[in-house]
């Protein structure tokens, strides 16, 4: 292989390593999920199938072609043709003619059902987005928590070495070493559990992306959380026009109203027109035109119950809309409160508690090294620092999960540029 070829291979390898080292972005994962997730694709196809029903519903029924004969003197075609006036060979075409208003209503009903399926598709997309975002935030939390736990492990290891040195010099009892070792062992169990959580988040994301469960993901990009840009009332106001759950329920109300109108029109009969030509051999040809009109003699047992059914279905759709609206109000307020609480706790941990615990750890380590503090207080301060750091990242995760839930329920993107 030439020098130039070697250089090209090396450059490509370096480029591949650089790409592999790039953090995983939620936007890229979302685009891949919407393109490959089977739930989303199935919902899209349900909508596409429903869209095909409107045009046939508006169309006239297919005409009927009838071909036959009437014979005299025998069962074969043409027997008695030209000698008997009732013998003939003929053709007839008939066409059912529902009223134009009925056909339009049937088409409009199919269109509203398709609109409801479109909203169902949008709901599936938002659900996949939300589940992916929540899994992404859980994955990011595991990476951040593992960094915290690894740093805490280094602190405890350093403290163990100090304890061993002080024990060797006879300044402390051997119990100090055992206490530090016990803290290290407890920390190892937390690291193992967090690695399990990381593997679970990896598998969930791969499942949503339609990838193999064991596909490596890499480190997620650190999110830059923003405070909630909308008040809960403003968010609910926008949800009224954006939430797929409400829009689907509204489409079903409109479909129910159209169904009632169609059922009322079904109280009146349609008719069928038929025309035929009959060849009678040497005798003059015979022509026939006929109009068939069904008689509504059983309206009370057929058409009236069908109308009542549509009225009840419309009432059901209205109740479903009201239930969805009430349920959405509660769920949005609950998720909004969770997001607000997580945001405030995260700020409290970052701005106040973290600096305080760091000062406590630094002063405790220095005091223990110089023999002015006992090991238990230092171990407690190190453990507190680890807990506070992990809880801060956990609140960041909780905030991201709550925002993802809000976006799913309301159909509103909770970013400043999208919330204007």
C-alpha positions as CSV (number, residue, x, y, z in Angstrom):
1,X,0.0,0.0,0.0
2,X,1.3,3.5,-0.9
3,X,2.1,6.2,1.5
4,X,-0.9,8.2,0.2
5,X,-3.2,5.3,0.7
6,X,-1.9,4.8,4.2
7,X,-2.5,8.5,4.9
8,X,-6.0,8.3,3.5
9,X,-6.9,5.2,5.7
10,X,-5.5,7.0,8.7
11,X,-7.4,10.1,8.0
12,X,-10.7,8.2,7.6
13,X,-10.0,6.3,10.8
14,X,-9.4,9.5,12.7
15,X,-12.6,11.0,11.2
16,X,-14.5,7.9,12.3
17,X,-13.1,8.2,15.8
18,X,-14.0,11.9,16.0
19,X,-17.5,11.1,14.9
20,X,-17.7,8.3,17.4
21,X,-16.6,10.7,20.2
22,X,-19.2,13.3,19.4
23,X,-22.0,13.4,22.0
24,X,-25.3,11.9,21.0
25,X,-27.9,14.6,20.3
26,X,-31.6,14.3,21.1
27,X,-32.6,16.0,17.9
28,X,-30.7,13.4,15.8
29,X,-32.3,10.5,17.8
30,X,-35.8,12.1,17.4
31,X,-35.4,12.4,13.6
32,X,-34.3,8.8,13.4
33,X,-37.1,7.6,15.6
34,X,-39.8,9.4,13.5
35,X,-38.3,7.8,10.4
36,X,-37.9,4.3,11.7
37,X,-40.2,3.7,14.6
38,X,-42.8,1.1,13.7
39,X,-45.5,2.5,15.9
40,X,-45.2,5.8,14.0
41,X,-45.1,4.2,10.6
42,X,-48.2,2.0,11.5
43,X,-50.1,5.1,12.6
44,X,-49.2,6.9,9.4
45,X,-50.4,4.0,7.3
46,X,-53.7,3.9,9.2
47,X,-54.2,7.6,8.4
48,X,-53.3,7.1,4.8
49,X,-55.8,4.2,4.6
50,X,-58.5,6.3,6.1
51,X,-57.8,9.1,3.6
52,X,-58.8,6.7,0.8
53,X,-62.4,6.3,2.0
54,X,-63.7,9.8,1.3
55,X,-63.8,9.7,-2.5
56,X,-65.5,6.3,-2.7
57,X,-68.1,7.4,-0.1
58,X,-69.0,10.4,-2.3
59,X,-69.3,8.4,-5.5
60,X,-72.3,6.8,-7.0
61,X,-72.7,3.0,-6.6
62,X,-71.6,0.9,-9.5
63,X,-74.3,0.4,-12.1
64,X,-75.7,-3.1,-12.7
65,X,-75.7,-4.7,-16.1
66,X,-78.3,-7.5,-16.6
67,X,-78.2,-9.8,-19.6
68,X,-80.9,-12.5,-20.1
69,X,-83.5,-14.0,-22.3
70,X,-87.1,-15.2,-22.3
71,X,-88.0,-18.3,-24.4
72,X,-91.2,-20.0,-25.3
73,X,-91.5,-23.7,-26.3
74,X,-88.2,-24.7,-24.7
75,X,-85.5,-23.6,-22.3
76,X,-82.8,-22.7,-24.8
77,X,-82.0,-19.1,-25.8
78,X,-83.9,-17.9,-28.8
79,X,-86.7,-20.4,-28.8
80,X,-89.9,-18.7,-29.8
81,X,-88.0,-15.6,-30.9
82,X,-89.9,-13.8,-33.7
83,X,-93.0,-15.9,-33.4
84,X,-94.0,-15.4,-29.8
85,X,-94.3,-11.8,-28.4
86,X,-92.9,-12.8,-25.0
87,X,-89.7,-14.4,-26.3
88,X,-86.7,-12.0,-26.4
89,X,-83.0,-11.6,-25.7
90,X,-82.2,-8.4,-23.9
91,X,-79.9,-6.3,-21.9
92,X,-80.7,-3.9,-19.0
93,X,-78.6,-1.3,-17.1
94,X,-79.7,0.0,-13.7
95,X,-78.2,2.7,-11.5
96,X,-79.0,3.5,-7.9
97,X,-79.2,7.2,-7.4
98,X,-78.7,8.3,-3.8
99,X,-79.3,12.0,-3.3
100,X,-76.3,14.3,-3.8
101,X,-76.6,15.5,-0.2
102,X,-76.4,11.9,1.2
103,X,-73.3,11.2,-0.9
104,X,-71.7,14.5,0.3
105,X,-72.4,13.6,3.9
106,X,-70.9,10.1,3.5
107,X,-67.8,11.7,2.1
108,X,-67.6,14.3,4.8
109,X,-68.0,11.6,7.5
110,X,-65.1,9.6,6.0
111,X,-63.1,12.8,5.8
112,X,-63.7,13.5,9.6
113,X,-62.8,9.9,10.4
114,X,-59.5,10.4,8.5
115,X,-58.9,13.6,10.4
116,X,-59.4,11.7,13.6
117,X,-56.8,9.2,12.4
118,X,-54.4,12.0,11.5
119,X,-54.7,13.3,15.1
120,X,-54.1,9.7,16.3
121,X,-50.9,9.6,14.2
122,X,-49.8,12.9,15.6
123,X,-50.4,11.6,19.1
124,X,-48.3,8.5,18.4
125,X,-45.5,10.8,17.1
126,X,-45.7,12.9,20.2
127,X,-45.7,9.8,22.4
128,X,-42.6,8.4,20.7
129,X,-40.9,11.8,21.0
130,X,-41.8,12.0,24.7
131,X,-40.7,8.4,25.5
132,X,-37.4,9.0,23.6
133,X,-36.8,12.3,25.4
134,X,-37.5,10.8,28.8
135,X,-35.2,7.8,28.1
136,X,-32.5,10.3,26.8
137,X,-32.7,12.3,30.1
138,X,-32.5,9.1,32.1
139,X,-29.5,8.1,30.1
140,X,-27.9,11.5,30.6
141,X,-28.5,11.2,34.3
142,X,-26.8,7.8,34.5
143,X,-23.7,9.2,32.8
144,X,-23.6,12.3,35.1
145,X,-24.3,10.1,38.2
146,X,-21.5,7.7,37.2
147,X,-19.1,10.6,36.9
148,X,-20.2,11.8,40.4
149,X,-19.9,8.3,41.9
150,X,-16.4,7.8,40.3
151,X,-15.2,11.2,41.7
152,X,-16.6,10.2,45.1
153,X,-14.8,6.9,44.8
154,X,-11.5,8.8,44.2
155,X,-12.2,10.9,47.3
156,X,-12.9,7.9,49.5
157,X,-9.9,6.1,48.1
158,X,-7.7,9.1,49.0
159,X,-9.3,9.2,52.4
160,X,-8.6,5.5,52.8
161,X,-4.9,6.0,52.0
162,X,-4.8,8.8,54.6
163,X,-6.4,6.5,57.2
164,X,-3.9,3.8,56.4
165,X,-1.0,6.2,56.7
166,X,-2.3,7.5,60.1
167,X,-2.9,4.0,61.3
168,X,0.6,3.0,60.3
169,X,2.0,5.9,62.4
170,X,-0.3,4.9,65.3
171,X,-2.4,8.1,65.2
172,X,-5.8,6.3,64.6
173,X,-7.3,3.0,65.3
174,X,-7.8,0.3,62.6
175,X,-11.5,0.9,62.7
176,X,-11.0,4.0,60.6
177,X,-9.7,1.9,57.8
178,X,-12.7,-0.5,58.0
179,X,-15.1,2.4,58.0
180,X,-13.5,3.9,54.8
181,X,-13.5,0.5,53.1
182,X,-17.2,0.0,54.0
183,X,-18.1,3.3,52.4
184,X,-16.1,2.3,49.3
185,X,-18.0,-1.0,49.1
186,X,-21.4,0.7,49.5
187,X,-20.4,3.1,46.7
188,X,-19.5,0.2,44.4
189,X,-23.1,-1.1,44.8
190,X,-24.5,2.3,43.7
191,X,-22.2,2.3,40.7
192,X,-23.4,-1.2,39.7
193,X,-27.0,-0.2,40.0
194,X,-26.4,3.0,38.0
195,X,-24.7,1.0,35.2
196,X,-27.8,-1.2,35.1
197,X,-30.0,1.8,34.7
198,X,-27.7,3.0,31.9
199,X,-28.0,-0.3,30.1
200,X,-31.8,-0.1,30.5
201,X,-31.9,3.4,29.0
202,X,-29.7,2.4,26.1
203,X,-32.0,-0.6,25.3
204,X,-35.1,1.6,25.5
205,X,-33.7,4.2,23.1
206,X,-32.6,1.5,20.7
207,X,-36.0,0.0,20.8
208,X,-37.7,3.3,20.0
209,X,-35.2,3.8,17.1
210,X,-35.9,0.2,15.8
211,X,-32.2,-0.7,16.4
212,X,-30.8,-3.9,17.8
213,X,-31.0,-3.6,21.7
214,X,-27.3,-4.0,22.2
215,X,-26.3,-1.2,19.7
216,X,-23.9,1.2,21.5
217,X,-25.1,4.7,21.8
218,X,-22.3,6.7,23.3
219,X,-22.5,9.6,25.8
220,X,-25.5,11.9,25.4
221,X,-25.1,15.6,24.9
222,X,-25.5,17.6,28.1
223,X,-28.9,19.4,27.8
224,X,-29.1,23.1,28.5
225,X,-32.3,23.4,30.4
226,X,-34.4,26.5,30.1
227,X,-37.0,27.7,32.5
228,X,-40.6,27.1,31.5
229,X,-41.4,29.8,28.9
230,X,-45.2,29.7,29.4
231,X,-47.5,29.9,32.4
232,X,-49.7,26.9,33.0
233,X,-52.8,28.9,31.9
234,X,-51.0,30.1,28.7
235,X,-49.9,26.5,28.0
236,X,-53.4,25.2,28.4
237,X,-54.8,27.9,26.1
238,X,-52.4,26.7,23.4
239,X,-53.1,23.1,24.1
240,X,-56.8,23.7,23.2
241,X,-55.7,24.1,19.6
242,X,-52.6,21.8,19.5
243,X,-53.3,18.8,21.7
244,X,-54.0,15.8,19.4
245,X,-56.2,14.2,22.1
246,X,-58.6,17.2,22.1
247,X,-58.4,17.6,18.3
248,X,-59.3,14.0,17.7
249,X,-62.2,14.2,20.2
250,X,-63.4,17.4,18.4
251,X,-63.2,15.6,15.0
252,X,-65.3,12.8,16.4
253,X,-68.0,15.3,17.5
254,X,-68.1,16.8,14.0
255,X,-68.3,13.3,12.6
256,X,-71.2,12.5,15.0
257,X,-73.1,15.6,13.8
258,X,-72.7,14.6,10.2
259,X,-73.8,11.1,11.1
260,X,-77.0,12.5,12.6
261,X,-77.7,14.5,9.5
262,X,-77.2,11.5,7.3
263,X,-79.5,9.3,9.5
264,X,-82.2,12.0,9.2
265,X,-81.9,12.0,5.4
266,X,-82.1,8.1,5.4
267,X,-85.7,8.5,6.5
268,X,-86.3,9.4,2.8
269,X,-86.0,6.8,0.1
270,X,-83.4,6.8,-2.7
271,X,-84.4,5.5,-6.1
272,X,-83.0,3.3,-8.9
273,X,-83.3,4.0,-12.6
274,X,-83.2,1.0,-15.0
275,X,-83.3,1.0,-18.8
276,X,-83.3,-2.1,-21.1
277,X,-83.4,-3.2,-24.7
278,X,-84.9,-6.6,-25.8
279,X,-84.5,-8.1,-29.3
280,X,-87.6,-10.1,-30.4
281,X,-86.2,-11.4,-33.7
282,X,-88.5,-10.5,-36.7
283,X,-90.9,-8.7,-34.3
284,X,-90.3,-5.1,-33.3
285,X,-87.7,-4.5,-30.6
286,X,-88.9,-3.8,-27.1
287,X,-87.6,-1.1,-24.7
288,X,-88.1,-0.7,-21.0
289,X,-87.5,2.1,-18.6
290,X,-88.1,1.6,-14.9
291,X,-87.8,3.6,-11.6
292,X,-87.6,1.6,-8.4
293,X,-88.4,3.5,-5.1
294,X,-88.2,1.6,-1.8
295,X,-91.2,2.1,0.4
296,X,-90.3,3.1,4.0
297,X,-92.9,0.9,5.6
298,X,-90.8,-0.1,8.5
299,X,-89.3,3.3,9.5
300,X,-90.0,2.8,13.2
301,X,-88.1,-0.4,13.3
302,X,-85.3,0.4,10.9
303,X,-84.6,4.0,10.1
304,X,-85.7,5.6,13.4
305,X,-83.4,3.3,15.6
306,X,-80.6,4.1,13.2
307,X,-81.2,7.8,13.8
308,X,-81.3,7.3,17.6
309,X,-78.1,5.4,17.4
310,X,-76.3,8.3,15.7
311,X,-77.8,10.7,18.3
312,X,-76.4,8.6,21.1
313,X,-73.0,8.3,19.4
314,X,-72.9,12.1,19.1
315,X,-73.7,12.5,22.8
316,X,-70.9,10.0,23.5
317,X,-68.4,12.0,21.4
318,X,-69.3,15.2,23.3
319,X,-68.9,13.5,26.7
320,X,-65.5,12.0,25.5
321,X,-64.4,15.5,24.5
322,X,-65.4,16.9,27.9
323,X,-63.6,14.1,29.7
324,X,-60.5,14.5,27.6
325,X,-60.5,18.3,28.3
326,X,-60.9,17.7,32.1
327,X,-58.2,15.0,32.1
328,X,-55.8,17.2,30.1
329,X,-56.3,20.1,32.6
330,X,-55.3,17.9,35.5
331,X,-52.4,16.1,33.8
332,X,-50.9,19.3,32.4
333,X,-51.1,21.1,35.7
334,X,-49.6,18.1,37.5
335,X,-46.7,17.8,35.0
336,X,-46.2,21.6,35.1
337,X,-46.0,21.5,38.9
338,X,-43.5,18.7,38.7
339,X,-41.4,20.7,36.2
340,X,-41.5,23.8,38.4
341,X,-40.5,21.9,41.5
342,X,-37.6,20.1,39.8
343,X,-36.3,23.4,38.3
344,X,-36.3,25.1,41.7
345,X,-34.7,22.2,43.4
346,X,-32.0,22.0,40.8
347,X,-31.2,25.7,41.2
348,X,-31.2,25.3,45.0
349,X,-28.8,22.4,44.8
350,X,-26.5,24.1,42.3
351,X,-26.4,27.6,43.8
352,X,-26.6,26.9,47.5
353,X,-26.3,23.3,48.7
354,X,-23.4,22.2,46.4
355,X,-21.0,25.1,47.4
356,X,-21.8,24.4,51.0
357,X,-21.1,20.7,50.9
358,X,-17.9,21.3,48.9
359,X,-16.6,23.6,51.6
360,X,-17.5,21.1,54.2
361,X,-15.7,18.3,52.4
362,X,-12.6,20.4,51.8
363,X,-12.3,21.6,55.4
364,X,-13.1,18.1,56.7
365,X,-10.4,16.5,54.6
366,X,-7.8,19.1,55.7
367,X,-8.8,18.7,59.3
368,X,-8.6,14.9,59.2
369,X,-5.2,14.9,57.5
370,X,-3.9,17.2,60.3
371,X,-5.6,15.1,63.0
372,X,-8.1,17.7,64.0
373,X,-11.3,15.8,62.9
374,X,-12.6,12.3,63.3
375,X,-13.2,10.0,60.3
376,X,-16.9,9.6,60.7
377,X,-17.6,13.3,60.2
378,X,-15.4,13.4,57.1
379,X,-17.0,10.3,55.7
380,X,-20.5,11.8,56.3
381,X,-19.5,15.0,54.5
382,X,-18.1,13.1,51.5
383,X,-21.3,10.9,51.3
384,X,-23.4,14.1,51.6
385,X,-21.5,15.7,48.7
386,X,-22.1,12.6,46.6
387,X,-25.8,12.5,47.4
388,X,-26.2,16.2,46.7
389,X,-24.5,16.0,43.3
390,X,-26.5,13.0,42.3
391,X,-29.7,14.6,43.5
392,X,-29.0,17.8,41.6
393,X,-28.6,15.7,38.4
394,X,-31.7,13.7,39.3
395,X,-33.7,17.0,39.5
396,X,-32.3,18.0,36.1
397,X,-33.6,14.6,34.8
398,X,-37.0,15.1,36.5
399,X,-37.3,18.5,34.9
400,X,-36.5,17.2,31.4
401,X,-39.0,14.3,31.8
402,X,-41.7,16.6,33.0
403,X,-41.2,19.0,30.0
404,X,-41.3,16.0,27.7
405,X,-44.6,14.9,29.2
406,X,-46.0,18.5,28.8
407,X,-44.9,18.5,25.1
408,X,-46.6,15.2,24.5
409,X,-49.9,16.2,26.2
410,X,-50.2,19.7,24.7
411,X,-48.5,19.4,21.4
412,X,-46.5,22.6,22.2
413,X,-42.7,22.6,22.0
414,X,-41.5,24.0,25.3
415,X,-38.6,26.1,23.9
416,X,-38.3,29.9,23.9
417,X,-38.1,30.1,20.1
418,X,-41.2,27.9,19.6
419,X,-43.3,29.3,22.4
420,X,-43.5,32.9,21.1
